[in-house]
Amino acid sequence: MLVSAIQMNSRDNKEENLRSAERLIDLAAERGAGLAVLPEMFNFLGPSERRPEEAEEIPGPTIQRIARKAVQHRMYIIAGSILEKSESPDKVYNTSVLVDPLGQAAARYRKMHLFDVVVEGQPPYRESAAVLPGDQVVVAEIELGAVGLTICYDLRFPELYRALTNRGAGIISIPAAFTLHTGLAHWEVLVRARAIENQCYVIAAAQVGVHPVSRECFGNSMIVDPWGTVLACAPNEESVVCAEIDPAYLAKVRKNIPALTHRRRELL
């Protein structure tokens, strides 16, 4: 199956963001993709104080529009992440949704690891001020096999990716909005490391460029194979990149170097 990573420059206008996402999904479908992954916060990337008012139920307006595209193109779409309403009036979840070709929300993952950090030259990031963490590891079955769902900062926590692999994932999605500063230093090496150590395909769909509140994202959306080879990498603009996922190659890598079976579990 051909898969695609969609790179966006989402901002604080939800309707404009959704139109861009729909256009890029159409482009992925024209190129023959059977699975498309959107970036983190693809429908709204604006001021933190607006997050509660921009949050939606799932399914809600955004997922319904993505579902129509999934049905139209008979494809799977991982709706990168959106703000999901929670039981708290002033906090939300950062949630990734897998939509199947029938338009059903087949799986939902709430981001576990929240981005509370200080990045040089920028105001502190405090994702936890407005976002609640999830607590479920999520793997979903599609035609290609099992897909593990993660979001952005999760990338720095290899134990989550091993948990996904232990649950059968051969493909892992990483919708992201990596900062320019951290992306320059860490993005590619972390994405490739997660693919190599878990011998899986990784589809990392990122935000790119300047966003409201004067923050800039690194972009460089990429698709990486189980050997760690970068099969496709996006230019520094909104775009779609595609690559083929081959279950037979996945099986070959895991057979030739059976590292996943050599783990010393008693040491953990």
C-alpha positions as CSV (number, residue, x, y, z in Angstrom):
1,M,0.0,0.0,0.0
2,L,1.1,3.5,-0.7
3,V,0.9,5.8,2.3
4,S,1.3,9.5,2.7
5,A,2.4,12.0,5.3
6,I,0.6,15.4,5.0
7,Q,2.5,18.5,6.0
8,M,0.6,21.6,6.9
9,N,0.9,25.2,8.2
10,S,-2.2,25.2,10.4
11,R,-3.1,28.5,12.0
12,D,-5.9,29.9,14.1
13,N,-8.7,29.7,11.5
14,K,-10.3,26.3,11.7
15,E,-12.3,26.6,8.4
16,E,-9.2,27.5,6.4
17,N,-7.2,24.7,8.1
18,L,-9.9,22.2,7.2
19,R,-10.0,23.3,3.6
20,S,-6.2,22.9,3.4
21,A,-6.4,19.4,4.9
22,E,-9.2,18.4,2.5
23,R,-7.2,19.7,-0.5
24,L,-4.0,17.8,0.7
25,I,-6.0,14.6,1.3
26,D,-7.3,14.9,-2.2
27,L,-3.8,15.2,-3.5
28,A,-2.7,12.1,-1.5
29,A,-5.6,10.2,-3.0
30,E,-4.7,11.3,-6.5
31,R,-1.2,9.9,-6.0
32,G,-2.7,6.6,-5.0
33,A,-2.3,6.6,-1.2
34,G,-4.5,4.2,0.8
35,L,-3.5,5.7,4.1
36,A,-2.9,9.4,4.9
37,V,-1.6,10.9,8.1
38,L,-2.3,14.5,9.0
39,P,-0.2,16.5,11.5
40,E,-0.8,17.4,15.1
41,M,-3.4,20.1,15.7
42,F,-4.2,20.2,12.0
43,N,-7.5,21.9,12.4
44,F,-6.4,24.6,14.9
45,L,-3.0,25.7,15.9
46,G,-3.5,29.0,17.8
47,P,-3.4,30.6,21.2
48,S,-3.5,28.2,24.2
49,E,-6.3,30.2,25.8
50,R,-8.6,29.4,22.9
51,R,-8.2,25.6,23.2
52,P,-11.3,24.9,25.3
53,E,-13.6,26.8,22.9
54,E,-12.0,25.1,19.9
55,A,-12.3,21.6,21.3
56,E,-14.9,19.2,19.8
57,E,-16.7,16.0,20.6
58,I,-15.5,12.9,18.7
59,P,-17.0,12.3,16.3
60,G,-17.8,16.0,15.7
61,P,-17.6,18.5,12.9
62,T,-13.9,18.0,12.1
63,I,-14.0,14.2,12.2
64,Q,-17.2,14.2,10.2
65,R,-15.5,16.1,7.4
66,I,-12.4,13.8,7.5
67,A,-14.8,10.8,7.4
68,R,-16.4,12.1,4.2
69,K,-13.0,12.3,2.6
70,A,-12.2,8.8,3.8
71,V,-15.4,7.5,2.2
72,Q,-14.9,9.5,-1.0
73,H,-11.4,8.1,-1.6
74,R,-11.9,4.7,0.1
75,M,-8.9,5.3,2.2
76,Y,-7.8,5.3,5.8
77,I,-7.0,8.7,7.3
78,I,-5.2,9.3,10.6
79,A,-6.6,12.7,11.7
80,G,-3.3,13.7,13.2
81,S,-4.6,15.3,16.3
82,I,-7.4,17.6,17.3
83,L,-8.6,19.2,20.5
84,E,-11.2,16.9,22.1
85,K,-13.6,18.0,24.8
86,S,-13.1,16.5,28.2
87,E,-15.0,16.3,31.4
88,S,-13.2,19.4,32.6
89,P,-14.6,22.8,31.3
90,D,-11.2,24.4,31.0
91,K,-9.1,21.4,29.8
92,V,-9.1,19.3,26.7
93,Y,-7.4,16.2,25.2
94,N,-5.0,16.2,22.3
95,T,-6.4,13.3,20.4
96,S,-5.5,11.4,17.2
97,V,-8.3,9.5,15.4
98,L,-8.1,6.7,12.8
99,V,-10.9,7.0,10.3
100,D,-11.5,3.9,8.1
101,P,-12.8,3.8,4.5
102,L,-16.4,3.5,5.7
103,G,-16.0,6.8,7.6
104,Q,-16.0,5.2,11.0
105,A,-13.8,6.5,13.8
106,A,-12.1,3.1,14.3
107,A,-9.6,4.2,16.9
108,R,-8.8,7.1,19.2
109,Y,-5.6,7.9,21.0
110,R,-5.2,10.7,23.6
111,K,-1.6,12.1,23.8
112,M,0.1,10.7,27.0
113,H,3.2,12.9,27.2
114,L,2.5,16.6,27.5
115,F,5.0,19.2,26.2
116,D,6.0,21.2,29.4
117,V,9.4,22.5,28.5
118,V,11.6,25.5,28.0
119,V,12.9,26.1,24.5
120,E,15.7,28.5,24.0
121,G,14.5,31.9,22.7
122,Q,10.8,31.2,23.1
123,P,8.2,31.5,25.8
124,P,7.9,28.4,28.0
125,Y,5.6,25.6,26.6
126,R,3.0,24.4,29.2
127,E,0.8,22.0,27.3
128,S,-0.6,20.6,30.6
129,A,-2.1,24.1,31.4
130,A,-4.9,23.3,28.9
131,V,-4.5,19.6,28.1
132,L,-5.2,16.4,30.0
133,P,-3.0,13.4,29.4
134,G,-4.3,10.2,28.0
135,D,-3.6,6.8,29.6
136,Q,-4.2,4.2,26.9
137,V,-1.8,2.6,24.5
138,V,-3.7,2.3,21.2
139,V,-3.1,-0.2,18.3
140,A,-5.6,-0.5,15.5
141,E,-5.9,-3.1,12.7
142,I,-6.1,-1.9,9.1
143,E,-5.7,-3.8,5.8
144,L,-1.9,-3.4,6.0
145,G,-1.7,-4.7,9.5
146,A,-1.5,-3.2,12.9
147,V,-1.0,0.6,13.3
148,G,0.2,2.2,16.6
149,L,-0.9,5.8,17.3
150,T,1.3,8.4,19.0
151,I,1.6,12.2,19.0
152,C,4.6,14.5,18.8
153,Y,6.3,14.7,22.2
154,D,5.6,11.0,22.7
155,L,8.5,10.5,20.3
156,R,11.0,11.1,23.2
157,F,9.6,8.1,25.2
158,P,10.8,4.9,23.6
159,E,8.9,2.7,26.1
160,L,5.6,3.8,24.4
161,Y,6.8,2.6,21.0
162,R,8.0,-0.7,22.4
163,A,4.6,-1.2,24.0
164,L,3.0,-0.6,20.6
165,T,5.3,-3.1,19.0
166,N,4.6,-5.6,21.7
167,R,0.9,-5.2,20.8
168,G,1.7,-6.1,17.2
169,A,2.2,-2.7,15.5
170,G,4.3,-2.8,12.3
171,I,3.4,0.8,11.4
172,I,3.5,3.7,13.8
173,S,2.1,7.2,13.1
174,I,3.6,10.4,14.6
175,P,1.5,13.5,13.9
176,A,3.6,16.3,15.2
177,A,4.2,20.1,15.6
178,F,7.9,19.9,16.5
179,T,9.5,23.2,17.2
180,L,12.1,24.5,14.9
181,H,14.8,24.6,17.6
182,T,14.3,21.0,18.8
183,G,13.5,19.7,15.3
184,L,16.9,20.8,14.0
185,A,18.7,18.8,16.7
186,H,16.4,15.8,17.3
187,W,13.6,15.2,14.8
188,E,15.2,12.9,12.2
189,V,17.4,11.0,14.6
190,L,14.4,10.3,16.9
191,V,12.1,9.3,14.1
192,R,14.7,7.0,12.6
193,A,15.6,5.5,16.0
194,R,12.0,4.6,16.8
195,A,11.8,2.8,13.4
196,I,15.1,1.0,13.8
197,E,14.7,-0.2,17.4
198,N,11.1,-1.4,16.8
199,Q,11.7,-2.6,13.2
200,C,8.6,-0.9,12.0
201,Y,7.5,1.7,9.4
202,V,7.0,5.2,10.8
203,I,4.8,7.8,9.2
204,A,5.7,11.2,10.8
205,A,3.4,14.0,9.6
206,A,4.5,17.5,10.8
207,Q,3.5,21.1,11.0
208,V,5.8,23.5,9.2
209,G,6.5,27.3,9.3
210,V,5.4,30.1,11.5
211,H,2.2,29.9,13.5
212,P,0.3,32.3,15.8
213,V,2.0,33.4,19.0
214,S,5.2,33.7,17.0
215,R,6.2,30.0,17.1
216,E,7.8,28.1,14.3
217,C,7.6,24.4,13.5
218,F,10.3,22.3,11.9
219,G,8.4,20.4,9.2
220,N,10.4,17.7,7.5
221,S,7.6,15.2,7.5
222,M,9.0,11.8,6.7
223,I,8.3,8.1,6.1
224,V,10.9,5.7,7.4
225,D,11.2,2.0,6.8
226,P,12.1,-0.7,9.4
227,W,15.8,-0.5,8.5
228,G,15.8,3.2,9.3
229,T,15.9,4.4,5.7
230,V,14.1,7.6,5.0
231,L,11.8,6.8,2.1
232,A,10.3,10.2,1.7
233,C,10.9,13.7,3.3
234,A,8.8,16.8,2.7
235,P,10.2,20.1,1.5
236,N,9.8,23.3,3.7
237,E,6.2,24.0,2.7
238,E,2.7,22.5,2.9
239,S,3.0,19.3,0.9
240,V,2.3,15.6,0.6
241,V,5.0,12.9,0.5
242,C,4.3,9.2,-0.3
243,A,6.1,5.9,0.0
244,E,5.2,2.2,-0.2
245,I,4.8,0.1,2.9
246,D,5.6,-3.6,2.2
247,P,4.6,-6.1,4.9
248,A,7.0,-8.7,3.3
249,Y,9.9,-6.3,3.8
250,L,8.9,-5.7,7.4
251,A,8.8,-9.5,8.0
252,K,12.2,-9.9,6.3
253,V,13.9,-7.2,8.5
254,R,12.5,-8.8,11.7
255,K,13.5,-12.3,10.6
256,N,17.1,-11.4,9.6
257,I,17.8,-9.4,12.7
258,P,15.4,-10.8,15.3
259,A,16.2,-8.2,17.9
260,L,12.6,-8.1,19.2
261,T,12.9,-11.7,20.2
262,H,16.3,-11.2,21.9
263,R,15.1,-8.9,24.6
264,R,16.2,-9.6,28.1
265,R,12.9,-9.0,29.7
266,E,14.2,-10.0,33.1
267,L,16.4,-6.8,33.1
268,L,13.5,-4.5,32.7
